[in-house]
Amino acid sequence: MSTPQSPALAVAASAGPEASGDERAPSAGRGERAPGGASRGMILSSYLFLSPYLLLVIGFGLVPAIYAVVISFSGPNGGFAGFDAYVQTFQDFRYVDAFVNIGIYAFFFIAPSMIVSIGIALLLQGRSARVGSGFRFAYYLPQALVGAAGVVVWIFMLNPATSPVGGLMNAFGLENIFQVLTPAAVPPVLAMIAVWTSANAILLMYAALTSIPAEILEAARIDGAGSWTTAMQIKLPMLRKWIGYTLILNIAAATQLFVEPQILSSATGGAIGDDFSPLQLTYTFAYTYGNFPAAAALSVQLLAIAGILAAVVLRKTDMFRVEI
């Protein structure tokens, strides 16, 4: 009496000797595939495709960063000055407040943005193509109003005199924009604007979800996994690298906060201040005081913070791990 054979063993048996690993892999000669599976021509082509991007990164990213590090160790009149510029930024009375503001902004921006992006992408994945494309287009519309344009729209929305919900705001005792955009309310308001314009993360998560093999989702359905279990135990773990990539982008965006508070400062007549964020303080050091070493030192600190946080994310998500 023969024993039934499991599907996994049947697949392995049908694969033949090629899948058993008994035969030696051919040596990678000219035009042949290397042990990693890619031919030398493919590797050369990949470097050629990457070269324009790498040149831009080196010219507009790496070289300016190195130049900023060099300037940060120089004095106002040139020459090596050690850590004087860094000490000067630490002792500035606006330094702590600027980093506290950006910390509050990051708290209200990064986590909600990730939750909203992943949640909407999960809801859209199971919809029909027509419905899904319509919702993706609707969610992407705010992306056309990023930066200054988005802030101007929200200034009108938050001003009780021009807002569509101005009557409701008046009922809560808010009669002008100065009562709405108080210094304590600015970080959450800026975070709300940033979340509103984070449609690119929604599209990125949706594209990542569509790359999950249908066989895995079908196997989960056969095993009795519901929508919640499938999302939590299958889809989210397979989105780990994409979540890490989006998280790094959000961290970089949080450290580069400049245009939005600058416009809000102009709209409120300077009630918020032009040193709300560290990047604004950097601009003040450079173009108000002419202290470029201090501005460079503060820029290097922002770069270091973003780099350390990005390294932690890379470590936790194994983003560059090649899965075979």
Buried (B, 14 or more C-beta within 10 A) or exposed (E): EEEEEEEEEEEEEEEEEEEEEEEEEEEBEEEEBBEEEEBBEEEEEEEEEEEEEEEEEEEEEEEEBEEBBEBBBBEBEEEEBEEBBBEBBEEBEBBEBBBEBBEBBBBBBBBBBBEBBBEBBBEBBEEEEEEBEEBBEEBEEBBEBBEEEBBEBBBEBBBBEEBEEBEEBEEEEBEEBBEBBEEEEBBBBBBBBBBBBBBBBBBBBBEBBEEBEEEEBEEBEEEEBEEEEBBEEBBBEBBBBBBBBBBBBBBBBBBBBBBBBBBBBEBBEEBBBBBBBBBBBBBBBBEEEEBBBBBBBBBBBBBEBBBEBBEBBBEEBEBEEEEE
